[in-house]
Amino acid sequence: MTRTGETGKLKGKEIEVTTEYGLIRYAVRDSDVVLTEYRGRDLRLVIPETVMEKPVTVIGKKAFLGAKGLRELALPRQLGEIQEWAFASCSNLEILSIPAKKLIAGQGILKDCFHLQQIVPCFAESDIGADIPFLLAAAMNMLEAFYLFDPQTAGSTGWLEQWDARMRSLLEQGDAEGFSKMLLCGEEDYGSRENNIDYYMEQKRRFKVRLSMLRLMHDAGLAPSVREELTAYLTAHTKGKDTEETWKVVLEEHGDDRQYYAFLLDHDCINSENFDDVLADLGDRHTEMKAFLMNSRRMEKGCEDAFAGLAFDL
């Protein structure tokens, strides 16, 4: 990551500090510093612990608003407050590292951060595990559960139970729920495909598929009964079923990512019944994935034949 520099131009109680491809403005107070604005095109930034020998404790309102170039951002350990819309519309931000403690957070701090994959609690007293950063990010951009933005308790039994309760409440919603309200509120343009009930319901199922897959891939503390529910939902919407959103999400959004095809195999979403149709859908666009699936099928078949060869008559 690119660390911000230590040189800057002092303007009264404000200071500008250059980064590799931009600048950050700070407001220097009596005992601490507020980061008030970032402008630039850095891909990665580490905000310094101190500026003018004072701790950086606040990320100001709209400080990083619309910083579309940022992919990774690390915040200082003495941070105590993130104000409204601080990182809103950082649409390419993927990893946000924050101190593992209770933070004061304003509304919309991560609004429209569509590609956010991980919120990593740092400086924790114990290892939080590899799954929690993914679940913490999803709490904000999928569950829209602002109350789960708590880096201090993220990963605890109680936090995971709340996460799963919110997830299940979303999965239990009807596919058409919210459609009438959307139309009445005029949230979509008249005549657009979003006004089509079938399209709306398909997008709702795709969301449920993404959420179910994420939780199964990052299954810390996942109860066996919930695991069964999520798996059942995915298999009910895979290739060959009345609706195929499980397969469509993988094919259209993760076309050449092997881990998703392995996931479908492991959860019986690709099986002997739909295998040929899956290969047909892959066509000539995803030859590597076709080869992976065919090789997996051969290995599975080989194991079955090997076991069959050990059979004997009693």
C-alpha positions as CSV (number, residue, x, y, z in Angstrom):
1,M,0.0,0.0,0.0
2,T,1.0,3.6,-0.5
3,R,1.6,5.4,2.7
4,T,0.8,9.1,2.8
5,G,3.8,11.4,2.9
6,E,4.9,13.5,5.9
7,T,5.4,16.7,4.0
8,G,2.6,19.2,3.4
9,K,1.6,22.8,3.2
10,L,0.2,24.2,6.5
11,K,-2.8,26.5,6.1
12,G,-3.7,27.9,9.5
13,K,-5.2,24.8,11.2
14,E,-5.4,22.9,8.0
15,I,-2.8,20.9,6.3
16,E,-2.5,19.3,2.9
17,V,-0.5,16.1,2.6
18,T,0.5,14.6,-0.7
19,T,0.0,11.0,-1.6
20,E,1.5,9.2,-4.6
21,Y,-1.3,10.2,-6.9
22,G,-3.3,12.8,-4.9
23,L,-3.6,14.7,-1.7
24,I,-5.3,14.5,1.7
25,R,-6.5,17.5,3.7
26,Y,-6.5,17.4,7.5
27,A,-7.9,19.8,10.2
28,V,-5.5,20.0,13.1
29,R,-7.2,20.4,16.4
30,D,-5.8,20.9,19.9
31,S,-5.3,17.2,20.7
32,D,-6.1,15.3,17.5
33,V,-6.6,15.5,13.7
34,V,-9.6,15.1,11.4
35,L,-9.2,13.9,7.9
36,T,-11.5,16.2,6.0
37,E,-11.0,15.5,2.3
38,Y,-9.2,13.2,-0.2
39,R,-8.6,13.9,-3.8
40,G,-6.7,11.8,-6.2
41,R,-6.4,8.5,-8.1
42,D,-4.5,6.3,-5.7
43,L,-5.4,2.6,-5.9
44,R,-4.2,1.9,-2.3
45,L,-3.8,4.1,0.7
46,V,-2.7,3.7,4.3
47,I,-3.8,6.7,6.4
48,P,-1.0,7.6,8.9
49,E,-1.4,7.1,12.6
50,T,-0.4,10.8,13.3
51,V,-0.2,14.1,11.5
52,M,1.8,16.9,13.1
53,E,2.5,14.5,15.9
54,K,-1.2,14.3,16.7
55,P,-3.4,11.2,16.3
56,V,-5.8,10.9,13.4
57,T,-9.1,10.1,15.2
58,V,-11.9,11.2,12.7
59,I,-12.8,10.6,9.1
60,G,-14.9,13.6,8.2
61,K,-18.2,13.9,6.4
62,K,-17.9,13.0,2.7
63,A,-14.1,12.8,3.0
64,F,-13.7,10.1,0.4
65,L,-17.0,10.7,-1.4
66,G,-16.8,9.4,-5.0
67,A,-13.2,8.3,-4.8
68,K,-13.7,5.7,-7.6
69,G,-10.1,4.8,-8.0
70,L,-9.5,3.4,-4.6
71,R,-9.3,-0.4,-4.3
72,E,-7.8,-0.7,-0.8
73,L,-7.9,1.7,2.2
74,A,-6.4,1.2,5.7
75,L,-7.5,3.4,8.6
76,P,-5.4,4.3,11.7
77,R,-5.7,2.4,15.0
78,Q,-6.7,5.5,17.0
79,L,-9.6,6.3,14.8
80,G,-12.8,6.8,16.8
81,E,-15.4,8.2,14.4
82,I,-16.4,7.9,10.8
83,Q,-18.8,10.7,9.8
84,E,-21.8,10.7,7.3
85,W,-21.1,9.5,3.8
86,A,-17.4,9.3,4.4
87,F,-16.8,6.5,1.8
88,A,-20.0,6.8,-0.1
89,S,-19.8,6.0,-3.9
90,C,-16.3,4.6,-3.6
91,S,-17.6,2.1,-6.1
92,N,-14.4,0.2,-6.7
93,L,-13.3,-0.1,-3.1
94,E,-12.7,-3.8,-2.3
95,I,-10.9,-3.9,1.0
96,L,-11.3,-1.5,4.0
97,S,-9.1,-2.1,7.0
98,I,-10.4,-0.6,10.3
99,P,-9.4,-0.8,13.9
100,A,-11.2,-3.6,15.8
101,K,-13.0,-1.4,18.3
102,K,-16.3,0.3,18.8
103,L,-16.6,3.2,16.3
104,I,-19.0,6.1,16.1
105,A,-20.4,5.8,12.5
106,G,-22.7,8.2,10.7
107,Q,-25.3,7.2,8.1
108,G,-24.4,6.1,4.6
109,I,-20.7,5.7,5.3
110,L,-20.4,2.9,2.8
111,K,-23.4,3.6,0.5
112,D,-23.0,2.5,-3.1
113,C,-19.7,0.7,-2.4
114,F,-20.8,-2.0,-4.7
115,H,-17.6,-3.9,-5.0
116,L,-16.7,-4.0,-1.3
117,Q,-15.6,-7.5,-0.4
118,Q,-13.9,-7.2,2.9
119,I,-14.0,-5.0,6.0
120,V,-11.0,-6.2,7.9
121,P,-10.9,-5.5,11.7
122,C,-7.2,-4.8,12.5
123,F,-5.2,-4.7,15.7
124,A,-7.6,-7.2,17.3
125,E,-6.5,-9.0,20.5
126,S,-7.3,-12.4,18.9
127,D,-7.5,-13.8,15.4
128,I,-11.0,-13.2,14.0
129,G,-10.6,-15.7,11.2
130,A,-10.7,-15.4,7.5
131,D,-14.5,-15.4,7.1
132,I,-15.4,-12.4,9.2
133,P,-14.1,-9.6,6.9
134,F,-16.3,-11.0,4.1
135,L,-19.3,-11.2,6.4
136,L,-18.7,-7.8,7.9
137,A,-18.6,-6.2,4.4
138,A,-21.8,-8.2,3.3
139,A,-23.6,-6.9,6.4
140,M,-23.3,-3.4,5.0
141,N,-23.7,-3.9,1.2
142,M,-26.0,-6.9,1.1
143,L,-27.9,-7.2,4.4
144,E,-28.1,-3.4,4.8
145,A,-27.8,-4.1,8.5
146,F,-26.1,-1.0,9.8
147,Y,-26.4,-2.3,13.4
148,L,-23.9,-5.1,12.5
149,F,-21.1,-2.6,11.7
150,D,-19.2,-3.3,14.9
151,P,-15.6,-4.3,14.3
152,Q,-15.2,-5.0,18.1
153,T,-17.8,-7.8,18.3
154,A,-17.7,-9.0,14.7
155,G,-17.2,-12.8,14.6
156,S,-18.6,-13.4,18.1
157,T,-21.4,-15.9,18.6
158,G,-24.0,-13.2,19.2
159,W,-22.9,-11.2,16.1
160,L,-23.0,-14.2,13.9
161,E,-26.5,-15.1,15.2
162,Q,-27.7,-11.6,14.4
163,W,-26.1,-11.8,10.9
164,D,-27.9,-15.1,10.2
165,A,-31.2,-13.8,11.5
166,R,-31.1,-10.9,9.2
167,M,-30.0,-13.1,6.3
168,R,-32.9,-15.5,6.9
169,S,-35.4,-12.7,7.1
170,L,-34.3,-11.5,3.6
171,L,-34.4,-15.1,2.2
172,E,-37.9,-15.6,3.5
173,Q,-39.3,-12.5,1.7
174,G,-41.5,-13.3,-1.2
175,D,-39.9,-12.8,-4.6
176,A,-42.6,-10.2,-5.5
177,E,-42.4,-8.4,-2.2
178,G,-41.7,-4.7,-2.6
179,F,-42.6,-4.6,-6.3
180,S,-45.9,-2.6,-5.8
181,K,-44.2,-0.2,-3.5
182,M,-41.5,0.4,-6.0
183,L,-44.0,1.2,-8.7
184,L,-46.1,3.5,-6.4
185,C,-43.0,5.4,-5.4
186,G,-41.8,5.8,-9.0
187,E,-38.4,4.5,-8.2
188,E,-38.0,3.1,-11.8
189,D,-38.6,4.7,-15.2
190,Y,-41.9,3.9,-16.7
191,G,-41.7,1.2,-19.3
192,S,-38.2,0.0,-18.2
193,R,-37.6,-3.7,-17.7
194,E,-37.3,-3.0,-13.9
195,N,-41.1,-2.4,-14.0
196,N,-41.6,-6.0,-15.3
197,I,-42.7,-8.3,-12.4
198,D,-40.9,-11.3,-13.9
199,Y,-37.6,-9.4,-14.2
200,Y,-38.1,-8.1,-10.6
201,M,-38.6,-11.5,-9.2
202,E,-35.6,-12.9,-11.1
203,Q,-33.4,-10.2,-9.6
204,K,-34.8,-11.0,-6.2
205,R,-33.9,-14.7,-6.6
206,R,-30.4,-13.8,-7.9
207,F,-29.8,-11.7,-4.8
208,K,-30.9,-14.7,-2.6
209,V,-28.5,-16.9,-4.5
210,R,-25.6,-14.5,-4.0
211,L,-26.3,-14.2,-0.3
212,S,-26.7,-18.0,0.2
213,M,-23.5,-18.7,-1.7
214,L,-21.5,-16.1,0.3
215,R,-22.6,-17.5,3.6
216,L,-21.8,-21.1,2.6
217,M,-18.4,-20.0,1.4
218,H,-17.8,-18.1,4.6
219,D,-19.4,-20.5,7.0
220,A,-18.0,-19.5,10.4
221,G,-20.5,-20.4,13.1
222,L,-23.1,-21.6,10.6
223,A,-25.7,-23.9,12.1
224,P,-26.2,-27.2,10.3
225,S,-30.0,-26.5,9.9
226,V,-29.2,-23.2,8.2
227,R,-26.6,-24.8,6.0
228,E,-29.2,-27.2,4.8
229,E,-31.7,-24.4,4.1
230,L,-29.2,-22.5,2.0
231,T,-28.1,-25.5,0.1
232,A,-31.7,-26.5,-0.6
233,Y,-32.4,-23.0,-2.0
234,L,-29.4,-23.2,-4.3
235,T,-30.3,-26.7,-5.6
236,A,-33.9,-25.6,-6.2
237,H,-32.7,-22.9,-8.6
238,T,-29.9,-24.6,-10.5
239,K,-29.7,-25.7,-14.1
240,G,-32.7,-27.7,-15.2
241,K,-35.1,-26.4,-12.5
242,D,-38.1,-24.1,-13.3
243,T,-35.9,-21.1,-12.4
244,E,-32.1,-21.3,-12.9
245,E,-30.7,-18.3,-11.0
246,T,-28.1,-20.3,-9.2
247,W,-26.6,-21.4,-12.5
248,K,-27.1,-17.9,-14.1
249,V,-25.3,-16.1,-11.3
250,V,-22.2,-18.4,-11.6
251,L,-22.2,-18.4,-15.4
252,E,-22.8,-14.7,-16.0
253,E,-21.0,-13.2,-13.0
254,H,-18.2,-15.7,-12.3
255,G,-17.7,-17.2,-15.8
256,D,-14.1,-18.3,-15.4
257,D,-13.7,-18.5,-11.6
258,R,-13.0,-22.2,-10.8
259,Q,-14.0,-21.9,-7.1
260,Y,-17.6,-21.3,-8.0
261,Y,-17.8,-24.3,-10.3
262,A,-16.2,-26.4,-7.5
263,F,-18.8,-25.0,-5.1
264,L,-21.6,-26.0,-7.4
265,L,-20.2,-29.5,-7.7
266,D,-19.8,-29.8,-3.9
267,H,-23.4,-28.7,-3.3
268,D,-24.9,-30.9,-6.0
269,C,-25.9,-27.9,-8.1
270,I,-24.1,-29.5,-11.0
271,N,-24.9,-33.2,-11.2
272,S,-25.5,-36.1,-13.6
273,E,-29.0,-34.8,-14.4
274,N,-27.9,-31.3,-15.7
275,F,-24.2,-31.9,-16.5
276,D,-24.6,-32.0,-20.3
277,D,-26.8,-28.9,-20.3
278,V,-24.3,-27.1,-18.2
279,L,-21.5,-27.9,-20.7
280,A,-23.8,-26.7,-23.6
281,D,-24.3,-23.4,-21.8
282,L,-20.6,-22.9,-21.4
283,G,-20.1,-23.4,-25.1
284,D,-16.8,-22.0,-26.5
285,R,-16.6,-19.1,-24.2
286,H,-15.4,-20.9,-21.1
287,T,-13.3,-23.8,-22.3
288,E,-11.2,-23.9,-19.2
289,M,-14.2,-24.4,-17.0
290,K,-15.6,-27.0,-19.3
291,A,-12.3,-28.9,-19.0
292,F,-12.4,-28.6,-15.2
293,L,-15.9,-30.0,-15.0
294,M,-15.2,-32.8,-17.4
295,N,-12.0,-33.7,-15.5
296,S,-13.9,-33.7,-12.3
297,R,-16.6,-35.9,-13.8
298,R,-13.9,-38.4,-15.0
299,M,-12.2,-38.4,-11.6
300,E,-15.6,-39.1,-9.9
301,K,-16.4,-41.8,-12.4
302,G,-13.0,-43.3,-11.8
303,C,-13.5,-43.5,-8.1
304,E,-16.9,-45.1,-8.6
305,D,-15.4,-47.7,-10.9
306,A,-12.6,-48.4,-8.5
307,F,-14.9,-49.1,-5.6
308,A,-17.1,-51.2,-7.9
309,G,-14.0,-53.3,-8.7
310,L,-13.6,-54.1,-5.0
311,A,-17.1,-55.6,-4.8
312,F,-17.3,-59.4,-4.1
313,D,-20.0,-61.9,-3.8
314,L,-21.0,-63.2,-0.3
